[in-house]
Amino acid sequence: MLFSSLLIGLREGLEAALVVSILVAFLVKTDRRAALRWVWPGIAAAVLLSVAVGAVLTYTTAQLSFEQQELLGGSLSIVAVGFVTAMIFWMRKASKSIAAELRGKMDDALAVGPLAVLLLSFLAVGREGLETAVFFYAAVQTAQGGTTQPLIGFAVGIAIAVAIAYALYRGAIRFDLGKFFTITGVLLVFVAAGVLGYGLHDLQEAGFLPGLTTLAFDASAAVPETSWYGALLKGIFNYSQQTTVLQAIAWVAYVAIVLPLFLRRPAAKTTPAVAGSKE
């Protein structure tokens, strides 16, 4: 779970950090530094809300019965899959226009007043934070056993993301963000497929979905989860040595549908011919 958690923390953290750096750079370059005092409280509030949501989801389920825990964990895992799917497609589309869009929104917020600036900062960072909180809960549920790997992975990923965003802001490094989001998007498709399969298994254990004992395969002898290679597969792809038919179908269907759609290049826009123009 360390790698998948690090990947999600890196991806989500970089998106949030880029949003912050764009807003800060815009205010600095337009000589409106005074507005920064309203940006930081909005960002801090968003971070605190995200941490609170993650803590509530992670540490209050102990009071629930086993079936209720599995039902909640499975449901939130599927919600997390929805978030990550929307995120990778949104960033592929918005990566080239996000800076101009945020600058325009900040310009509008400055015209309204300080509270609008604070709210914009809160919402811009809060969306990524809430997604991360749900991902974190799903990762903890998948890992089980009281391991700290998901927390370590998220923390390292977010720290790397902040360092990259700061270096980009200072002009110390330059790299193709489009390629970065494409590569991490492909990896996240497989991570999300594993989370989807695990979530469905939780719902089967809760008795909400049938087929818990109908296995597609049992690889516990050949590839046990306790082995280093089994642990590696579980950490990256949420591999399960005993996979139900429903889990297997969902994993394959998700990858087969989402991956080609993500990798497909958007159709090039054609400029309509102007009436009366000469060839």
C-alpha positions as CSV (number, residue, x, y, z in Angstrom):
1,M,0.0,0.0,0.0
2,L,3.0,2.3,0.3
3,F,3.4,2.9,-3.4
4,S,-0.3,3.4,-4.2
5,S,-0.7,5.8,-1.3
6,L,2.4,7.7,-2.3
7,L,1.1,7.9,-5.8
8,I,-2.2,9.3,-4.7
9,G,-0.6,11.7,-2.3
10,L,1.8,12.9,-5.0
11,R,-0.9,13.4,-7.5
12,E,-3.5,15.1,-5.3
13,G,-0.8,17.0,-3.4
14,L,0.7,18.4,-6.6
15,E,-2.7,19.4,-7.9
16,A,-3.4,21.3,-4.7
17,A,0.1,22.8,-4.5
18,L,-0.1,23.9,-8.1
19,V,-3.4,25.7,-7.4
20,V,-1.8,27.5,-4.4
21,S,1.3,28.5,-6.4
22,I,-0.8,29.8,-9.3
23,L,-2.9,31.9,-6.9
24,V,0.2,33.2,-5.0
25,A,2.1,34.0,-8.2
26,F,-0.8,35.9,-9.7
27,L,-1.1,38.1,-6.6
28,V,2.6,38.7,-6.4
29,K,3.1,39.5,-10.1
30,T,0.1,41.9,-10.1
31,D,1.3,43.7,-7.0
32,R,-1.6,42.6,-4.9
33,R,0.4,41.0,-2.1
34,A,-2.0,42.3,0.5
35,A,-4.6,39.8,-0.6
36,L,-2.3,37.0,0.4
37,R,-3.4,37.4,4.1
38,W,-6.8,36.1,3.0
39,V,-5.4,33.3,0.8
40,W,-3.5,31.5,3.6
41,P,-6.5,31.2,6.1
42,G,-8.6,29.7,3.3
43,I,-5.9,27.2,2.5
44,A,-5.4,26.4,6.2
45,A,-9.1,25.9,6.7
46,A,-9.3,23.5,3.7
47,V,-6.3,21.5,5.0
48,L,-7.9,21.3,8.5
49,L,-11.2,20.2,7.1
50,S,-9.6,17.5,5.0
51,V,-7.6,16.1,8.0
52,A,-10.7,16.2,10.2
53,V,-12.8,14.3,7.6
54,G,-10.0,11.7,7.2
55,A,-9.7,11.3,10.9
56,V,-13.4,10.9,11.4
57,L,-13.7,8.3,8.6
58,T,-10.7,6.4,9.7
59,Y,-11.0,6.3,13.5
60,T,-14.8,6.3,14.3
61,T,-15.7,3.1,12.4
62,A,-14.4,1.0,15.4
63,Q,-17.9,1.5,17.0
64,L,-19.6,-0.2,14.1
65,S,-20.3,-3.9,13.7
66,F,-18.3,-5.9,11.2
67,E,-21.0,-5.9,8.6
68,Q,-21.5,-2.1,9.0
69,Q,-17.7,-1.5,8.8
70,E,-17.6,-3.5,5.6
71,L,-20.6,-1.8,4.1
72,L,-19.2,1.7,4.9
73,G,-15.7,0.7,3.7
74,G,-17.0,-0.8,0.5
75,S,-19.2,2.2,-0.3
76,L,-16.4,4.7,0.4
77,S,-14.0,2.7,-1.7
78,I,-16.4,2.9,-4.7
79,V,-16.8,6.7,-4.0
80,A,-13.0,7.0,-4.0
81,V,-12.9,5.2,-7.4
82,G,-15.5,7.7,-8.7
83,F,-13.3,10.6,-7.4
84,V,-10.1,9.3,-8.9
85,T,-11.7,8.6,-12.3
86,A,-13.2,12.1,-12.5
87,M,-9.9,13.5,-11.3
88,I,-7.7,11.9,-14.0
89,F,-10.0,12.9,-16.8
90,W,-10.5,16.5,-15.4
91,M,-6.8,17.1,-15.1
92,R,-6.1,15.8,-18.6
93,K,-8.6,18.3,-19.9
94,A,-7.8,21.2,-17.6
95,S,-4.0,21.0,-17.3
96,K,-3.4,23.5,-20.1
97,S,-6.1,26.0,-19.0
98,I,-6.2,25.7,-15.2
99,A,-3.8,28.6,-14.7
100,A,-5.8,31.1,-16.8
101,E,-9.0,29.9,-15.2
102,L,-7.7,30.4,-11.6
103,R,-6.3,33.8,-12.5
104,G,-9.7,34.9,-13.8
105,K,-11.5,33.6,-10.7
106,M,-9.0,35.3,-8.4
107,D,-9.5,38.6,-10.4
108,D,-13.3,38.3,-9.9
109,A,-12.8,37.5,-6.2
110,L,-10.6,40.5,-5.6
111,A,-13.3,42.7,-7.1
112,V,-15.8,41.3,-4.7
113,G,-13.7,41.5,-1.5
114,P,-11.5,39.7,1.0
115,L,-14.1,37.0,2.0
116,A,-14.4,36.1,-1.7
117,V,-10.7,35.6,-1.9
118,L,-10.7,33.5,1.3
119,L,-13.6,31.4,-0.1
120,L,-11.9,30.8,-3.5
121,S,-8.7,29.7,-1.8
122,F,-10.7,27.3,0.5
123,L,-12.7,25.8,-2.3
124,A,-9.7,25.5,-4.7
125,V,-7.7,23.5,-2.2
126,G,-10.6,21.9,-0.3
127,R,-11.8,19.8,-3.2
128,E,-8.4,18.1,-3.6
129,G,-8.2,17.7,0.2
130,L,-11.6,15.9,0.6
131,E,-10.7,13.6,-2.3
132,T,-7.5,12.7,-0.5
133,A,-9.3,12.1,2.7
134,V,-11.6,9.5,1.0
135,F,-8.6,7.9,-0.7
136,F,-6.8,7.7,2.5
137,Y,-9.7,6.0,4.2
138,A,-10.0,3.5,1.4
139,A,-6.2,2.8,1.5
140,V,-6.4,2.2,5.3
141,Q,-9.3,-0.2,4.8
142,T,-7.5,-2.1,2.1
143,A,-4.2,-2.4,4.0
144,Q,-5.9,-3.5,7.3
145,G,-3.7,-4.9,10.1
146,G,-3.0,-1.6,11.7
147,T,-0.1,-0.8,9.3
148,T,1.1,2.8,9.0
149,Q,2.1,2.3,5.3
150,P,-0.8,4.3,3.9
151,L,-0.1,7.2,6.2
152,I,3.6,7.2,5.4
153,G,2.9,6.9,1.7
154,F,0.5,9.8,1.7
155,A,2.8,12.0,3.8
156,V,5.8,11.3,1.5
157,G,3.8,11.8,-1.7
158,I,2.4,15.1,-0.4
159,A,5.9,16.3,0.7
160,I,7.3,15.5,-2.7
161,A,4.4,17.3,-4.4
162,V,5.0,20.5,-2.3
163,A,8.7,20.4,-3.1
164,I,8.0,20.1,-6.8
165,A,5.4,22.8,-6.8
166,Y,7.7,25.2,-4.9
167,A,10.6,24.5,-7.3
168,L,8.3,25.1,-10.3
169,Y,7.1,28.4,-8.6
170,R,10.7,29.5,-8.1
171,G,11.7,28.5,-11.6
172,A,14.3,26.1,-10.3
173,I,12.9,23.2,-12.4
174,R,10.8,22.8,-15.6
175,F,9.1,19.6,-16.8
176,D,6.1,18.6,-18.9
177,L,3.2,18.6,-16.5
178,G,1.0,17.1,-19.3
179,K,3.2,14.0,-19.5
180,F,3.4,13.8,-15.7
181,F,-0.4,13.7,-15.3
182,T,-0.7,11.2,-18.2
183,I,1.8,8.8,-16.6
184,T,0.3,9.1,-13.1
185,G,-3.1,8.9,-14.6
186,V,-2.3,5.5,-16.2
187,L,-0.9,4.2,-12.9
188,L,-4.0,5.5,-11.1
189,V,-6.3,3.6,-13.4
190,F,-4.8,0.3,-12.1
191,V,-4.9,1.6,-8.5
192,A,-8.5,2.5,-8.9
193,A,-9.4,-0.8,-10.4
194,G,-7.9,-2.5,-7.4
195,V,-9.8,-0.2,-5.0
196,L,-13.0,-1.0,-6.9
197,G,-12.4,-4.7,-6.6
198,Y,-11.7,-4.4,-2.9
199,G,-14.7,-2.2,-2.3
200,L,-17.0,-4.8,-4.0
201,H,-15.4,-7.5,-1.9
202,D,-16.3,-5.5,1.2
203,L,-19.9,-5.2,0.1
204,Q,-19.9,-9.0,-0.5
205,E,-18.6,-9.6,3.1
206,A,-21.3,-7.2,4.4
207,G,-23.9,-9.4,2.7
208,F,-25.0,-6.5,0.5
209,L,-23.8,-8.2,-2.7
210,P,-23.8,-11.9,-3.5
211,G,-21.0,-14.2,-4.7
212,L,-18.6,-14.1,-1.7
213,T,-17.7,-17.8,-2.1
214,T,-17.7,-17.8,-5.9
215,L,-14.1,-17.5,-6.7
216,A,-12.6,-16.6,-10.1
217,F,-9.2,-18.0,-8.8
218,D,-7.4,-18.9,-5.7
219,A,-3.7,-18.1,-6.0
220,S,-2.9,-18.4,-2.3
221,A,-0.4,-21.2,-3.0
222,A,1.3,-19.7,-6.0
223,V,1.3,-16.0,-5.1
224,P,0.5,-15.6,-1.4
225,E,-0.1,-12.1,-0.1
226,T,2.5,-12.7,2.6
227,S,5.3,-13.2,0.0
228,W,7.3,-10.1,-1.1
229,Y,5.9,-10.3,-4.7
230,G,2.4,-10.8,-3.4
231,A,2.8,-7.9,-1.1
232,L,4.1,-5.8,-4.0
233,L,1.1,-6.7,-6.2
234,K,-1.2,-6.0,-3.3
235,G,0.5,-2.6,-2.6
236,I,0.3,-1.4,-6.2
237,F,-2.8,-3.2,-7.7
238,N,-4.7,-4.2,-4.5
239,Y,-4.1,-7.9,-5.5
240,S,-6.2,-10.4,-3.6
241,Q,-5.0,-14.0,-3.5
242,Q,-8.6,-15.2,-3.4
243,T,-10.5,-13.1,-5.9
244,T,-14.3,-13.5,-6.4
245,V,-15.8,-13.6,-9.9
246,L,-17.4,-10.2,-9.3
247,Q,-14.1,-8.6,-8.3
248,A,-12.3,-10.0,-11.3
249,I,-15.0,-8.9,-13.8
250,A,-15.1,-5.4,-12.2
251,W,-11.3,-5.1,-12.4
252,V,-11.0,-6.1,-16.0
253,A,-14.1,-4.1,-17.1
254,Y,-12.8,-1.0,-15.4
255,V,-9.4,-1.1,-16.9
256,A,-10.7,-2.1,-20.3
257,I,-13.1,0.8,-20.4
258,V,-11.3,3.6,-18.6
259,L,-7.7,3.1,-19.8
260,P,-8.5,3.4,-23.5
261,L,-10.8,6.4,-22.9
262,F,-8.1,8.1,-20.9
263,L,-5.3,7.5,-23.5
264,R,-7.5,8.5,-26.4
265,R,-6.4,11.8,-27.8
266,P,-9.2,14.4,-27.9
267,A,-10.4,15.1,-31.5
268,A,-8.8,18.1,-33.0
269,K,-11.1,21.1,-33.4
270,T,-11.7,22.1,-37.0
271,T,-12.2,25.7,-38.0
272,P,-15.4,26.1,-40.0
273,A,-14.9,27.6,-43.5
274,V,-16.0,31.2,-43.8
275,A,-18.6,31.8,-46.4
276,G,-17.2,33.5,-49.5
277,S,-13.6,32.7,-48.7
278,K,-11.3,31.6,-51.5
279,E,-9.3,28.3,-51.3
